[in-house]
Amino acid sequence: MPNQLPAEPQETRRFDLTMLNLQLAVVTAATGFERLRDQVKGIANVLENYTGIPAIAREMDLLAELQTDEWWQDVTLGMLEDVRKRLRTLVPFIEKSKQQIVYTNFTDELGDIMAQPSGLTPAHSNFADFRKRAQEFLQRHLDTVALLKLRTNTPINDDDIAELQKILLESGVGREVDFERAEQELGDFGTFVRSLVGLDHATAKALFGHFLANSNYSANQIHFINLVINDLTQNGVVSASRFYEAPYTAISAVGPQGLFTQDQIAEIDSILEGVRRNASPTH
């Protein structure tokens, strides 16, 4: 029946269809399951690049899990339906120019049909698995000397990096190729590890103690700095470009320039650069 409701985005409807076909594949044990699974993995991989969108940021744990092989073992219809409901409205956020997801709607009755690239290569999937395994492992070993240094913003050295890579190798969590990819992703291995374990909250708060004591700041200014502290606690480093994304833009749409003087912004940048530098023995 005709109605006045706005039409849903085509990307949302395609994602619904993909999830329906996945559910049917689970029920019928169809051979197209792997192809459809890889499409969803590819979507999750691309969505991870949009952490500045709050709705996507709230689903980061799910997006990471979807890219692991463990999540898909013994997957149920209920699990797939939950994914459909949680991600269907997020898919349209993927920029058209960056979409590498190819949806297909055919059966495998013609034999071995080669699907087009789904946007997820084995390297992407393997690295996502490594990142998840490494984070879980390191969170259980926060008393390691190198991790204590990273979490307390103490400068690390090459020996610390070697120690971290050694324990990841010996535990079977990572490989040399994973370490190389990590360096490509964040510039150096120390910064990558810091992004997994974060900065100690008390340490992050102390970094801005002198800054906050220097002036009488407004509630919005203090809120902005608290967001920075929380970001450091969760992600270990904060780049200047982050200030032009949510949730910072909810306080100032034009970034820190709308709240602080140039000297104050320079001091904030200097603090964050020092944090980044202490995670890298090459700086």
C-alpha positions, 0 to 999 in steps of 0.5 A: 500500500502507498504511504508517506514514509520516506524510502530507505536508502538503497544501501540499507535494502541491499544489506537487508537482502545480504543478511536474508540470504545469509540466514537462508544459507545457514538454514539450507547449508548453501554453498554461498555462505562463505561469499556472503560472510566475506561481504559482511566482513568487508562492510564491517572493515570499511565501517571501522574507518568511520569512528567519528560517527557516534552511531558507528563508534558504538558498534566498534566491538561488533565490527571487530568481532565480525571480522574474526573467524571465531564469530562465524563459527556456529553462527545462528539466525538470531546472531545474524538478525541482530547484526542486520538490525544494528548495522542496516542504518550504518551502511549508507554512511560509507562514502560512495567513492570509498565503497569496495563492497560488491553485492551479488544476488545469485545462486551457486547452481552454475558451479564454482562462480568467482565472486567479485572482490568484497572489499576485504582481503585476507590481509585485512581479515588476518590483521583484524584478527591479530589486533583483537588477539593482541589487545586481549592478550596485552590487557591481561599482561599490563604489568609488563615493563614495556606496557607500564611505560606506555600506559604511564607515558614513560619514554620507551626504547628499542629494547621495550619494542623488542620485548613486546614483539617477543612476548607476542611471538612466543605466545603465538598471538602475532607474527613478524608480518603483523608487526610490519602491518602495525607499523604501517597503520600507526607509524610505529609499533609502540604507538600501535600497542598504546592504541590497544592498551590506552593511557592510564587515566590518572596519567592522562589527567595529570598531563593537563593539570598544569594547563587547567590550573593556568586559567579560569576555563568555562564549562565547555572548555573543561568538557573539551579537555575531559574528552581529550583525557578520555580519548587518551585513556581509551585510544592512547594517542589523539591527533589534532584532526580528531578535534574536528570529529564527534564528540568534540564538534558537539561542543565546538563545530569549528574545533578548538579554535572556537574555545581556546586561544592560539597559545592554548591550542599550541599548548594542547598540541604540545602535550599530545605530541609529547604523548605520541613521542614517548610511545615511539623510540624513533622520535 
